């Protein structure tokens, strides 16, 4: 284990999820001495992979954006972006009919459903010009101003669920419109043929190639401080608490866990109260399964309309057949409970999602179930719903947060984590100058 306990690191990054890896990569690319510490035995955090019965199963997120801040980060450490792009990337399945939005956008998607399609489409154009609803208006409330059509509402609910892991009545309309009207709406992405963990492994290898240190199975026990600044972290090495000094610390654990590691007193009552008011973790249900017969001939992600809880699904073996044993087609389906930000009955919510899959695909009854993972609480789908993010900066001058609880407004996915890391790494480099 190549950890220096005698000399100070320029930066210690806590957590090797998307945000932590991206921050460490940018810092080593800037010539800084970086230690990345991960509590688990693998990189990738809530978007990693595991092996089940010969299948490479993804734990959470599966899609990596192409031509994005994340890809830019990979290039900084000479890491390949090993993904295969499905074409079309996304389609919609509404009452058994497939609609490809790339061939007509929102007009095509909504035109056959509601007479209000033009009005709704115009509001997306207005959003691109900066004309946005107030922050306290939910996506559902905003949409109700233009249509009562149940299919349209079901479709928008599933869009909110697929991207943000919340329901339409929980997501601010402003965040929804900013994402879909101005941030590109996740149009170009790919799947890694080694499972999503393969991307993170490549990024970790790039960090080490540039001189950084990545250490697994090493949870941080405390963030240490003196005179109002952090001084490093304490970890357990060889069964003993060991202090590792650092000039700066970047946390990818989420601001709530960061405060717990450093102690509330360091941050002050105002920050702690804001944290408790603001952060709203979201939940989803990730269902991995395989079939002997292909359920549907679609290479990318399918977003559904008129389902109970199921929001989207992808067959990963269409583009990456090596993820499953020969003769198998492997899928991942996502469902979002009601509510997504609060307590819910796990068994009931899982069954509603399963019934959606049975209704959409009768052959699902013969599927081999690989895993059903409920992501919530301390291991959520999103550490905070879009629109309810904390600042990346903290009251401590040399401590920052990255990840999906400190996103830019209206952002989402691994791309949002990469953007937060780009912003924070620039602050760290400036601080160290």
N, C-alpha and C positions, 0 to 999 in steps of 0.2 A: 504494500500500500504506500504509494509515493506522496505522502502528505508532509509538508514542511511544518514543523512546530517551533522552529528556531527563528524563522524569518517571516515577516509580514507579507501577506498577499495584497495585491492591489485591490482585488475584489473576491469575496466569497459569494457564490450564487447558491441559494438553497432551493433544491427541487429541480429534477431533470425532466419536467414536462415541457411543453412547447415553448412557453415563455422563458423558462430558465435556460433551456438549451440555446434559444435564440440570443438571449442576453449574453451568455458566456461566449458564444461564437463571435458576436460583434466586439466584445471586449478583448478577446485574444487577437482578433484581426487588427485591433487598434494597438497591439503591442503590449497589452497589460498581462500581469501575472495573475491567473485566475484559477480558483478551485471551485469545482461544481460538485456539490454533495447531494446524494439521493438516498432516501431512506429505504426504498424498495430494491429488489434484485434486478431490476430492468429499467431502462430509460423509457420515456414516453408518457408517464403519468396516466391521466385518464383517457389517453388516446393511444395506448400501447396494444400489444397482442399477446396471446397465449396459445399453447398447443393443446388441442383436445382431440383424442382419438385419431390422430393423423391429420387433423385440419388445423390450419393457422387461423385462429379466431381473433377478431379485433374486439377490444374491450369497449371502446367508445367511438370516437370519431374515426372515419375511414378515408375522407377525401382531403387531399392536399392541393391547395390552389397553385396553379401554374401562372407564371408571369407576375408573381406577387412579391410582397415584402419578404415572405418566408423564403421564396426561391432566391431572392437577392441575398439573404442571410447565408444560405447554403453556399453560394458562390464565393462569399468572403473567406470561407475556410476550405475552399476547393473541394467541397462535398458534392457528389452528383445528386440530382433530383431524380431518384429512381421510381418514377411513376408512369403508368400507362393511362392515356387519356381516352375515356369512352366517348363515342360519337353516335347519337347525340348525348350530351352530358346529362341533361335532365329532361324528363317528360312528365306529363300529368295524366293520371288515369281517373276519369270521372264517369261513374256508372258504366264501367267496362270499356269505355272509349279512350284511346290514347291520343293526347294532344301534344305536339312538339312546339313549345313556345318560340324556338329559334326561327320558326317559319312565319311568325306573325306577331310575336310579343303579347302584351297584355290584351290588345284588341282581339287577337285570335282566341286567346284563352277565355276571355269573358264574353266575347261577342255572341256566342251561341247559348249563353246561360241567362243573361240579363239585358234588358233594354237600357240599363244604366251604365253599360260598358264604357261608352264615350266619356261620361262624366267622371267615372273612376280613373280612366286613363289620363284625363286632363289634369287630375290632381297629382298624378305622378310627375307630369310635366311641370306643374307648379312647384312641386317639391324640389325639383332640380334647379329651380330659380330661387330657392330659399323660402318659399311660401309654405310654412309648416304649421300644423295644429299645435295647440298648447300642450305642455308636457303632461298634464294631468288627464288628458283624453286617451282612452285605450283604443287599440286598433279596432276592436268590436264597436265601440261607440262611434268612432269616426266612420266606419263602413255603414253603420245603420243610418247615417245621414244621407246615403245615396241609394241603398237598396235593402230590402227585407228578404231577398232571395236566399233560401236556406242553403242551396248548393254553393253560392258565392261565399256565404259566411263559413261554411264547412271548409272550403278551399283555403280561405285566408287563415282560418284557425290552424290548418295543417301546415301552411307556410310558416306561421309563427312557431309552431311546434318543431318543424324540421330544422329551422335555422337557429332559433333561440331557446328551444326546449321550454316553451311556455304556451299558454292558451291566448287567444286573441283578446280576451277580456283582462289579461294580466300584462300585456306588453303595450307600452306607450306607442300611440300611432306615429308620433314624431320619430321614434327609433326605427319602426318598421319602414317608414317612407325614406328616411335617410339611407338605410341599408339598400333597399331595392331600387331607389331612384338615383342615388349618387355614388354608391360604393361598389357597383359592378354586379352585385347580387349573385356572387358565386357561380359565374358563368363558365369558367375554364378550370378544370381540376383533373386529378388523376388518382389512381389507386396503386399502392406499392405491391409488387408481386411477392414480397416476403412478409406481407402484413404491414400495417402502418408502423409497427416497431422498426421496420427496416429503414425508414426515413430517419427516425431518431437515432438509430445506431450509426448511420452514416454521418449525421451531424455531430454526434459525440466523437466519432473517430476524427472528424475534421478539426474539432476543438483540440484534441490531443496532438494532432499533427502540427498544429500551430503553436504548441507549447503549453496548452492548458492541461489541467488535471481533472479527470472525471472519476469519482469514487462512488460506488454503489453500496448498498447495505449499511449506510452510515447516517442514521437520523441525527439531526441537530437537536440537542437537548435544551440549549439556551442561546439566545443572542445576548452577548455581553456588552456592557456600556460603561462609560466613565465620563463625567463632566458634560453630560448631555449629548454625547456621540457614541455610536457603536464602536467597539474595539475588536470585535471578532466573534467567534462562536465557540461553544463547548460541545464536543461530541464524545462518544465512548470509543476509545481505542484500546484494544487488548484488555478490555474489561475495566478500564479506568477512565474517569472523566478527564478529558484533555482539551486545553484551550488552544485555539488556532487564531492567530492575530490576522486582522485585515484592516485596510484603510477604508474600505467601503463594503457594504453588504447589500445584495439584491435578493429579495425573497419572491419565490414563485409558489408559495404555499397559500396565498390569499391573505388579505390584510387582517382578517380575524385571527388566523393562526400566527401571523407575524407579531401581532400585539401580545398574544399569549406567550410567545417565546421570549419576548423582550421585557414584558411587564407593562401594565397600563400606565404606571407612574411616569415612564419615560416619554409617553406620547401626550399626556395631558388630558384633562377631562373633556375638553371641547372636541378633540379628535375622536376619542373613544365613544362619546355620545353620538357623533355623526356617523361613525362606523356602525353602531347598533341600529340607527335609524335607516341607514341607506342600504346595506348589503342584503340582497334577497336571493339566496341560492335556489336553483331550479332543479327539477327532477325529470328523468325520462326512463324508459324501459327499453333495453337493448336485447333483441331476440336474434340469436344466431341459430341457423338450421340448414339442413342440406336435403336434397332430393335426388332421386335417380333419374327423374324426368324433369326437363326444364319447365318451370312454371310459366314463364313469359319471355319472349324473345326481345329483350331490351338490355342494352349494354351498360347504361348509366343508372342514375337514381330516378325512382318513380315517386312523385308526390301524389297522394290520393285526395279525392273529394268524397264527401258523404260517408266517412267512416266514424266509428265511435271514438277510438283512441289512436289507431294506426295513422302515422303521418307520412312516412316514406320508407322506401326499401330499395336495396340494390343487390344484384347478383354479382358478387366479386369474381367468380370464376369465369364470367364472360370475357373479361380482359386479363384475368390472372388465374388461369386454370391450375397453376402449381400450388395454389393455396389449399387445394383439396385432393384427396386420393383420386386416382383414375375412376371415372364412371360416376362421379358425384358433382352436383351443382350446389354451390354454397351461397347462402344469402345472409344479409343482416337487415333486420327490420327495426324501425324505431317507433315507439309510441310514447305519448306524453299524457300523464295522468291529470285528472281534475280533482283538486287544484294541482298545479305544478310547483307552486310556492306555498307549501303548507302540508299538513298531514293528510294522508289518504290511505285507503285500504289496499294494500299491495296485491293481495290475492284477487280481489275483484277487478282491479285495474289491469292486471296481467290477463285475466280471463277475457275482458272486453277486447284487448288487443289481439288475443288469440282468435276470438270469434271473428274479428275483422279479417284476419288472414284466411280463415276458413271460408268466409263469404266471398272474398276476392278471388281466392284460388282453391277450388274444391279439392285439388290434389294435395293440398297442404296437410290433410289428415294423415298422409303416409310419410310425412317428413321425419327425418332423424333430428331430434332436438339436440343441439350442442350446448347452448347456455342461454339462460334468461337472467339478465343482470339489471337490477333496479339501482339506478344512480341517483343518490339523494344524500342529504345531510352533510357529513364530512367528506363524502366522495360524490359530489353532485354532477349533474350534466353541465351546468354552468355555475361557477362560484357566485355569480350575481347576474340577475337578469339585465339585459341591455337596457340602458336608461337609468340604472340604479348602481352605477359604478363609483368607487372611491377614486381619489386622485392617485397617480403613480408616485408622487412625492409624499413623504411623511413629514411630521414636524421635526424629525431628526435629519440633520443636513447630509449625512452620509449613509442613509438607509432608504431604499426604494422598494416598491412592489411592482411586479410584472404579472401578466396573466389575465384571466377572464373575469376578474372582479375589479380591474382597473383599466378597462377598455376605453378607447375613444368612443364618444357617444354614437350609438347606432351601429357599432361594429359587432362582428361575431365570428366564431370559429377559430381555428388555429391561426388564421391570418391576423385576427385581432390580437392574439398573444404575441405574434411576431412584431406587429406595429408597436405594441407597448414596450417590447424589448428594444426596439430601435430607438424609441424616445428616451428610455431610461439609460441605455448605454451611452448615449450622447451626454446626458447629465453626469454620469459617472466619469467619463473622460474629461469633461470640463472641470469637475471637482478635483480630479487628480492632477490637473495641469499645474 
